[in-house]
Amino acid sequence: MAAYVLRRLGTSVVVLIGISIVIFLMLHVIYPLPGQDVLGVWAHPGQVAAWNREHGFTAAVTAQYWHYADGLLHGNLGYSFKLNQSVAALFEQRWARSLYLSGTSLLLAILIAIPLGIYQAVRRNSISDHVVTGVALAIYGVPDFLLYVIAIQLLAFTFPVFDYQASQSSSLLTVMGDGRGMTLPIACFTLLITAGLCRYMRSAAVEILVQDYIKVAWAKGLPERLVLSRHLLRNACLPMITLVGLAVPALLAGNFIVEVVFNYNASGCCFTPACRKPTTR
């Protein structure tokens, strides 16, 4: 058992190192010399070159990665040249607002997806099942940012029901009380998560409905409500627990897109390309 745990830990370390290399190289390819972006398009080329040298961006890629990895091991997440603050400080200020957005959306999605998936399983191959499945696949296949832009255009400009951007307050209590500003981003994010979860919930429920103990419950004449709540719901929710755990990384990535599109001042915006880690500080 101990050997297995050690092997798994070793594999995890290798995967994390590989991920850090890929992320670093992607940022290096996109922004190899960020001086122009930080100083502005009107900055003198000499100033830009001096800034890049001062912050270590002209050093060898291997040296830059070494400083990047060393900083991560010591808790240094980088420095935001745009906001003139460390990413760790920005994250500390904003993590609660990100958690509110993603946590609320995930909770609402679970509360919607579970009964919706069970309903589809019980009424499988019906018109309503095909309609819900088609809508879910359409929403799941649309790029996140496109869905948000369409929602903003329809519900903030064409029909001005909600604000086109999320709450700009730095207080979590104020953000939670801003229904007009937060309804649209939370609703859109919930809709995307629900589109993915309800398909898995439907599959799990369909698989359980053909089990012998469900057939015995039906044969005993138990009411549909009792069969679904006592026998189907409890067993069908087990795969959902695993799925929600595996969906956390995708949830964080989706959270970043929501924050950018709706101009939500939360922790996801701390990790934009402008937040690069200087290698000489």
N, C-alpha and C positions, 0 to 999 in steps of 0.2 A: 504493500500500500504506500509506504513511504517513497519507494523508488518511483512508483507511478506519479505521485504528487510532484516529486522533483523533476521528472521528465516533462510534466505539463507546465510547471513553472519555467523550466528552461525554454520550452517552446514559446511560451508567452513573451519571455524576454526577447527572443529572436524576432518575433512578430512585431513587437513594439519598436525595436531598433529599425526594422525594415520600414515600418510606417513613418517613423521620424525622418528617415532618409528620403522617402518619396515626397513627403510634405515639404521638406526643406528644398529639394531639387525643383519641385513645382513652383514654389515661391521664388526661387532663384531665377528660373526661366522667365517667369512673368515679370518680375521686378529685379533684374540683376543689379541695377544701379538706381536706387530710389531717390537719389538727390534731387532730380528734376521735379518729381512729384511733390517732394516735401517743400522745396524752396519756391516752386511755382514756375510757370512757363516763361516768365520774363527774367528769371535769374540769369546772371552772367555765366557762361560755360566754365570760366575759371572758378567761380564760387561753387558751382555744382561739383566740379572735380575735386576741389578741396574738401567739400563736405563728405563726399564718398570716401576719400582717403582717411579723413579724420575718424569716421565711424566704422572703418574696417571693411567696407564693401568692395574695395579693390584688391583685397587679399585673395589668396588661393581658395578655391571652393572647399577643399578639405579643411583648411584652417578655419573658415567661416563655420563649417558644420561642427567642428570640434568645440568652438566657443558656444555655438547654439546648443549642442548636447550637454555641455558642461553647465550652462545656465539652467537648462531644464532640470538637471539632477539637483541643482541647488535652489530650485523653486523660482528661478527667474524666467518668467513667461515672456519677457521682451519689454519693449518701450514704445509707446505711441508717440511718434513725432508730431502727428496731427493734433493730438490733445495735450501733448507735453506732460504726460503722466505714464507711470509704469502700468503695464497691463494687469498686474496683480492688484494694484490699487483700484483701477477701474472696475475689475471684476468684483472686488469686495463691495463696491458701491452699488453695483447693478444686478448681482446674481439673484436677489430676491424678486425683482421684476421679471426676469426671465423664467424663474421657477413658477411664478404666478401664471404667466402666459401658457407655458407648456403643461404645467400640472393641471390647470383648469381645463385645457383643451383635451388632454388625455383622459381625465375623469369623465367629462361629458361624452367623449367618443366611446368609452367602455359602456357607459350607461345606455347609450343608444345602440351600439353594435350588438350587444348580447341579446336583448329582446328581438331586435331586427333579424339577426341571424337565425334565432330559433323560429321566428315566424316564417322565414323563408324555407327552413328545413321542413316544418310541419306542412306548409302549403307548396312544397316543391313541385316544379314543373307547371305551376299555375301561372296565370297572366301576371299576377302581382309579383310572383317570384322572378319572372323574366324581366319585368320592369325594374325592380330594385337591383337585380344583378347587372342589367345594362347600364343603369345610372351610376352604380358603384364603379364599374369598369371604366366608364367614360371619365368620371372624376379622377379615378386613380391614374388614368393615362395622361391627363392634362398636366403640363408642367406647373409646379407650385406657383411660380411668379405670375404666370398667365392667368390662373384662376383668381389670384389676388387682384390683379389689374382689372379684370372684368368685373369683379365684385365692387371695386372702388368706383369704376365708371358708372355702373348701374345704380348702386345704392348710396353713393356719395355725391355724384354730379348730376346724372340724369334724374334720379329721384333722391333728393338730399335727405335721406333718412338718418344716416350716420355720418360721422366725420371721416374725411379721407385719410387721416393719419391717427395713430394711437395717441394715448395720453402722453404729454410731454413733461409731466411732473416727475420730480425725483423722489417723491414720497409714495411709498407703497399703498398707504391708506387712500391717498388721493387717486392713485391709479385704479384701485379696486372700486372706488366710488364713481369713476367716470364711465358710466354705461354707454354713452353716445360714442366715446372714442375707442373703447375696448371691445365693444360687441362685435364689430366687423372682423378684426383680426382673430379673435377667439373663435367666432363662428366659422370662418374660413379654414382655420387650422383644424378645428374639430371635424369639419366635413371631410378633409383629406384623410385624417386618421381613421375616421369611421368607415370610409370607403375601403380601406385595407383590412380593417379588423372584421367587418361583417362578413366578408367572403370566407375568412378562416373559421369564424363562428358557425356559419352555415355548413361548411364541410364537416366540422366536428360534430355538429348536431345530427346531420344526415347519417353519419357513421354510427352514432349511438342509437338512433331510432330503429336500426335493424337488429340490435342486440336482443338476445332472448329475454332478458329481464324486462325490457320495455314491452315486448310482445305479451309476456305473462301479466304485466300490469294492465295492459289494455284488455286482456282476456278476463281478468277479474272484475272488469267493469268499473275500474276506478275513473273518476272524473278527469277530463283532459287537464284541468288546472293542476291536480295533484300529480299526475304523471309527469307533466312538464317541469313542475317546481321541485319535486322530490327526487325524481330519477334522472331526468334529462339535464336540467340546468346545472346541477352540481357536478356531474361528470363532464359535461361539455365545456365548462369553464376552466378545467384543468389545463388544456392546451393553450388557452388564452393567457394564463399566467406566464407560461414560458415565452409566448409570443411577445407579450408586453416587455418582458426583460430584454429580449433580443432587439426590440424596436427602439430602445433608448438611444443608441447612437444615431439612428435615422431621425429620431425626434429632435435631437440637438441640432442636427444639420437643418431640418425643416424650421426649427425655431429661429435660426440665423436668417433664413430667407424672409420669414414673416417680419422680423425686426427691421430688416433693411427696407422692404417694400412699404411697410406702414410707418416708417420713421420712428420706430419704438426705441427709446433710449434704454437699452438693456445690455446684458453681458455679451450677447452674440456679436454686437458691433465692436467689441474690444479686440476681436481677432481678425480685423480686416487687413488687407495687404499693407495699409499705411502703418500698421502696428508691427514694425520690424524690430528685431533685436539687434542693437549695436554690438559689434564684436570687440570694441576696444574700451568699453565702459565697465 
